[in-house]
Amino acid sequence: MADVTDNASDVEAQFIEMALNQQRAKTQASAAGESAEKCQECGDTIPEARRKAIPHCRYCTSCQRELER
């Protein structure tokens, strides 16, 4: 029977796998030259108008402004 430590290790492995899959998806979108739909800093949706106006954008306007300071 699995103990608490084994269960915790399994849950941790699942979280790591999910995070890796999300990062792979971001990397693939970046390599394909697509703009991100979600800001990589805050996670908010990047408006379509911004994505069309600024190809390959990765951040919402607010986060981009903060990063450029």
C-alpha positions as protocol buffer text, in pm:
chain_id: "A"
residue {
  index: 1
  type: MET
  ca { x: 0 y: 0 z: 0 }
}
residue {
  index: 2
  type: ALA
  ca { x: 131 y: 342 z: -96 }
}
residue {
  index: 3
  type: ASP
  ca { x: 214 y: 578 z: 182 }
}
residue {
  index: 4
  type: VAL
  ca { x: 169 y: 954 z: 205 }
}
residue {
  index: 5
  type: THR
  ca { x: 519 y: 1020 z: 72 }
}
residue {
  index: 6
  type: ASP
  ca { x: 456 y: 811 z: -239 }
}
residue {
  index: 7
  type: ASN
  ca { x: 127 y: 990 z: -300 }
}
residue {
  index: 8
  type: ALA
  ca { x: 294 y: 1329 z: -258 }
}
residue {
  index: 9
  type: SER
  ca { x: 565 y: 1228 z: -504 }
}
residue {
  index: 10
  type: ASP
  ca { x: 302 y: 1122 z: -758 }
}
residue {
  index: 11
  type: VAL
  ca { x: 115 y: 1451 z: -724 }
}
residue {
  index: 12
  type: GLU
  ca { x: 439 y: 1647 z: -757 }
}
residue {
  index: 13
  type: ALA
  ca { x: 529 y: 1455 z: -1073 }
}
residue {
  index: 14
  type: GLN
  ca { x: 187 y: 1535 z: -1220 }
}
residue {
  index: 15
  type: PHE
  ca { x: 229 y: 1907 z: -1148 }
}
residue {
  index: 16
  type: ILE
  ca { x: 576 y: 1907 z: -1302 }
}
residue {
  index: 17
  type: GLU
  ca { x: 446 y: 1731 z: -1613 }
}
residue {
  index: 18
  type: MET
  ca { x: 164 y: 1985 z: -1650 }
}
residue {
  index: 19
  type: ALA
  ca { x: 408 y: 2276 z: -1614 }
}
residue {
  index: 20
  type: LEU
  ca { x: 642 y: 2124 z: -1871 }
}
residue {
  index: 21
  type: ASN
  ca { x: 356 y: 2072 z: -2115 }
}
residue {
  index: 22
  type: GLN
  ca { x: 249 y: 2435 z: -2076 }
}
residue {
  index: 23
  type: GLN
  ca { x: 605 y: 2555 z: -2134 }
}
residue {
  index: 24
  type: ARG
  ca { x: 640 y: 2333 z: -2442 }
}
residue {
  index: 25
  type: ALA
  ca { x: 320 y: 2480 z: -2584 }
}
residue {
  index: 26
  type: LYS
  ca { x: 450 y: 2833 z: -2529 }
}
residue {
  index: 27
  type: THR
  ca { x: 782 y: 2746 z: -2690 }
}
residue {
  index: 28
  type: GLN
  ca { x: 614 y: 2588 z: -2991 }
}
residue {
  index: 29
  type: ALA
  ca { x: 391 y: 2892 z: -3039 }
}
residue {
  index: 30
  type: SER
  ca { x: 695 y: 3118 z: -3013 }
}
residue {
  index: 31
  type: ALA
  ca { x: 889 y: 2910 z: -3265 }
}
residue {
  index: 32
  type: ALA
  ca { x: 594 y: 2921 z: -3502 }
}
residue {
  index: 33
  type: GLY
  ca { x: 601 y: 3301 z: -3484 }
}
residue {
  index: 34
  type: GLU
  ca { x: 259 y: 3330 z: -3327 }
}
residue {
  index: 35
  type: SER
  ca { x: 160 y: 3586 z: -3068 }
}
residue {
  index: 36
  type: ALA
  ca { x: 71 y: 3449 z: -2728 }
}
residue {
  index: 37
  type: GLU
  ca { x: -298 y: 3455 z: -2636 }
}
residue {
  index: 38
  type: LYS
  ca { x: -216 y: 3486 z: -2265 }
}
residue {
  index: 39
  type: CYS
  ca { x: 39 y: 3721 z: -2112 }
}
residue {
  index: 40
  type: GLN
  ca { x: 347 y: 3527 z: -2002 }
}
residue {
  index: 41
  type: GLU
  ca { x: 386 y: 3756 z: -1700 }
}
residue {
  index: 42
  type: CYS
  ca { x: 35 y: 3791 z: -1550 }
}
residue {
  index: 43
  type: GLY
  ca { x: -168 y: 3535 z: -1744 }
}
residue {
  index: 44
  type: ASP
  ca { x: -433 y: 3780 z: -1863 }
}
residue {
  index: 45
  type: THR
  ca { x: -567 y: 3748 z: -2217 }
}
residue {
  index: 46
  type: ILE
  ca { x: -381 y: 3963 z: -2471 }
}
residue {
  index: 47
  type: PRO
  ca { x: -639 y: 4152 z: -2679 }
}
residue {
  index: 48
  type: GLU
  ca { x: -661 y: 4041 z: -3041 }
}
residue {
  index: 49
  type: ALA
  ca { x: -599 y: 4397 z: -3160 }
}
residue {
  index: 50
  type: ARG
  ca { x: -261 y: 4397 z: -2981 }
}
residue {
  index: 51
  type: ARG
  ca { x: -170 y: 4054 z: -3117 }
}
residue {
  index: 52
  type: LYS
  ca { x: -247 y: 4173 z: -3471 }
}
residue {
  index: 53
  type: ALA
  ca { x: -69 y: 4507 z: -3429 }
}
residue {
  index: 54
  type: ILE
  ca { x: 241 y: 4355 z: -3267 }
}
residue {
  index: 55
  type: PRO
  ca { x: 323 y: 4014 z: -3413 }
}
residue {
  index: 56
  type: HIS
  ca { x: 506 y: 3776 z: -3177 }
}
residue {
  index: 57
  type: CYS
  ca { x: 397 y: 3970 z: -2866 }
}
residue {
  index: 58
  type: ARG
  ca { x: 424 y: 3777 z: -2540 }
}
residue {
  index: 59
  type: TYR
  ca { x: 296 y: 4028 z: -2284 }
}
residue {
  index: 60
  type: CYS
  ca { x: -15 y: 4240 z: -2228 }
}
residue {
  index: 61
  type: THR
  ca { x: 28 y: 4615 z: -2256 }
}
residue {
  index: 62
  type: SER
  ca { x: 56 y: 4667 z: -1879 }
}
residue {
  index: 63
  type: CYS
  ca { x: 324 y: 4403 z: -1829 }
}
residue {
  index: 64
  type: GLN
  ca { x: 516 y: 4513 z: -2138 }
}
residue {
  index: 65
  type: ARG
  ca { x: 521 y: 4868 z: -2002 }
}
residue {
  index: 66
  type: GLU
  ca { x: 658 y: 4743 z: -1667 }
}
residue {
  index: 67
  type: LEU
  ca { x: 923 y: 4529 z: -1839 }
}
residue {
  index: 68
  type: GLU
  ca { x: 1044 y: 4826 z: -2044 }
}
residue {
  index: 69
  type: ARG
  ca { x: 1102 y: 5044 z: -1736 }
}
